[in-house]
Amino acid sequence: MEKMKQMTRDGQAIENGSFSIIDQEIEQFHGGHQFTDQQWQVVRRAIHTTGDFEFASLFRFSEGAVTKGIEALKKGCPIISDVTMITSGLSAQRLSVYGNKTHCFISDEDVIATAKEHGETRAIWSMRKARILVY
């Protein structure tokens, strides 16, 4: 996934510095972590993105999950979210490396109307729409 890393030297330095701070914080104030190196890359990215160190205690991984996720991304799998901030924050240039497309239906008029009609959340209906349209 080397092609997916920061593209500039300055960007790499900033990101590496941030990750170093996260690693230190986890060791000093949270008793470390029990993740494999691959899993820690995912958890650390979530902490970096959110600024929430609680993710270190919330994540659970199935056997081979990270490897399978990487394989799926390399095959161009779609990325579906119920939060527009996530799809907006993903680099189009990085997504193009493997042809990944992002989808978020949370603000679609039909999703909003159906959620109101059924008294359920937009997130539920956006995922149902994604299941139909993307897969």
C-alpha positions as CSV (number, residue, x, y, z in Angstrom):
1,M,0.0,0.0,0.0
2,E,3.1,2.2,-0.4
3,K,1.3,4.2,-3.1
4,M,-1.4,5.2,-0.6
5,K,1.1,7.0,1.8
6,Q,1.6,10.7,2.1
7,M,2.8,12.1,-1.2
8,T,5.1,14.9,-0.1
9,R,8.1,14.9,2.2
10,D,6.6,17.6,4.4
11,G,3.3,15.6,4.6
12,Q,5.2,12.5,5.6
13,A,7.1,14.3,8.3
14,I,4.0,15.8,9.8
15,E,2.1,12.5,9.7
16,N,5.1,10.6,11.2
17,G,5.3,13.2,14.0
18,S,1.6,12.8,14.7
19,F,1.9,9.0,14.8
20,S,4.9,9.2,17.1
21,I,2.9,11.4,19.5
22,I,0.1,8.8,19.4
23,D,2.5,6.0,20.1
24,Q,4.0,7.8,23.1
25,E,0.6,8.7,24.5
26,I,-0.7,5.1,24.2
27,E,2.4,3.8,26.0
28,Q,2.6,6.5,28.7
29,F,-1.0,7.1,29.6
30,H,-3.0,4.1,28.3
31,G,-0.7,1.1,29.2
32,G,0.2,0.4,25.6
33,H,-1.8,-1.8,23.2
34,Q,-2.3,-5.4,22.4
35,F,-2.6,-5.1,18.6
36,T,-0.5,-6.7,15.9
37,D,1.6,-4.3,13.8
38,Q,-1.0,-4.4,11.0
39,Q,-3.9,-3.8,13.4
40,W,-2.1,-1.0,15.1
41,Q,-1.8,0.8,11.8
42,V,-5.6,0.8,11.5
43,V,-6.3,1.8,15.1
44,R,-3.6,4.5,15.1
45,R,-5.1,6.0,11.9
46,A,-8.5,6.1,13.6
47,I,-7.0,7.9,16.6
48,H,-5.1,10.3,14.3
49,T,-8.3,11.0,12.4
50,T,-10.6,11.6,15.4
51,G,-8.2,12.6,18.2
52,D,-9.9,10.1,20.4
53,F,-7.5,7.7,22.2
54,E,-10.5,5.6,23.4
55,F,-10.3,3.8,20.0
56,A,-7.4,1.9,21.4
57,S,-9.8,0.1,23.7
58,L,-12.7,-0.2,21.3
59,F,-11.3,-1.9,18.2
60,R,-11.7,-5.6,17.7
61,F,-10.4,-7.5,14.7
62,S,-11.5,-10.8,13.2
63,E,-8.8,-13.2,12.1
64,G,-7.1,-11.8,9.0
65,A,-9.3,-8.8,8.8
66,V,-6.6,-6.3,8.0
67,T,-5.1,-8.4,5.2
68,K,-8.5,-9.1,3.7
69,G,-9.3,-5.4,3.9
70,I,-6.1,-4.5,2.1
71,E,-6.8,-7.1,-0.6
72,A,-10.3,-5.7,-1.1
73,L,-9.0,-2.2,-1.5
74,K,-6.3,-3.3,-4.0
75,K,-9.1,-4.9,-6.0
76,G,-10.9,-1.6,-6.2
77,C,-13.7,-2.3,-3.7
78,P,-16.1,0.6,-3.1
79,I,-15.9,2.6,0.1
80,I,-19.3,3.2,1.7
81,S,-19.9,5.6,4.6
82,D,-22.8,7.1,6.4
83,V,-20.8,10.2,7.1
84,T,-20.0,12.7,4.4
85,M,-16.9,13.9,6.2
86,I,-15.3,10.5,5.7
87,T,-15.8,10.4,2.0
88,S,-14.9,14.1,1.6
89,G,-11.6,13.5,3.5
90,L,-10.4,10.7,1.3
91,S,-7.8,11.7,-1.3
92,A,-9.1,11.3,-4.9
93,Q,-5.6,10.8,-6.1
94,R,-5.0,8.0,-3.6
95,L,-8.4,6.4,-4.3
96,S,-7.5,6.4,-8.0
97,V,-4.5,4.1,-7.4
98,Y,-6.7,1.1,-7.2
99,G,-9.9,2.6,-8.7
100,N,-11.8,2.8,-5.4
101,K,-15.0,4.9,-5.4
102,T,-16.7,6.4,-2.4
103,H,-20.4,6.4,-1.7
104,C,-22.4,8.3,0.9
105,F,-26.2,8.4,0.7
106,I,-27.0,10.0,4.1
107,S,-28.3,13.3,2.6
108,D,-30.2,11.9,-0.3
109,E,-33.8,13.1,-0.4
110,D,-35.2,9.6,-0.7
111,V,-33.1,8.3,2.3
112,I,-34.3,11.2,4.4
113,A,-37.9,10.7,3.4
114,T,-37.8,6.9,4.0
115,A,-36.1,7.3,7.4
116,K,-38.8,9.8,8.5
117,E,-41.6,7.5,7.1
118,H,-40.3,4.5,9.1
119,G,-39.1,6.4,12.2
120,E,-35.6,5.1,11.7
121,T,-32.2,6.8,11.3
122,R,-30.9,8.1,8.0
123,A,-27.8,6.0,8.6
124,I,-29.9,2.8,8.5
125,W,-31.5,3.8,5.2
126,S,-28.3,5.1,3.7
127,M,-26.7,1.7,4.3
128,R,-29.7,-0.1,2.9
129,K,-29.5,2.1,-0.2
130,A,-25.8,1.4,-0.5
131,R,-26.4,-2.4,-0.4
132,I,-28.8,-2.1,-3.3
133,L,-26.9,0.4,-5.5
134,V,-23.3,-0.5,-4.8
135,Y,-23.5,-4.3,-4.6
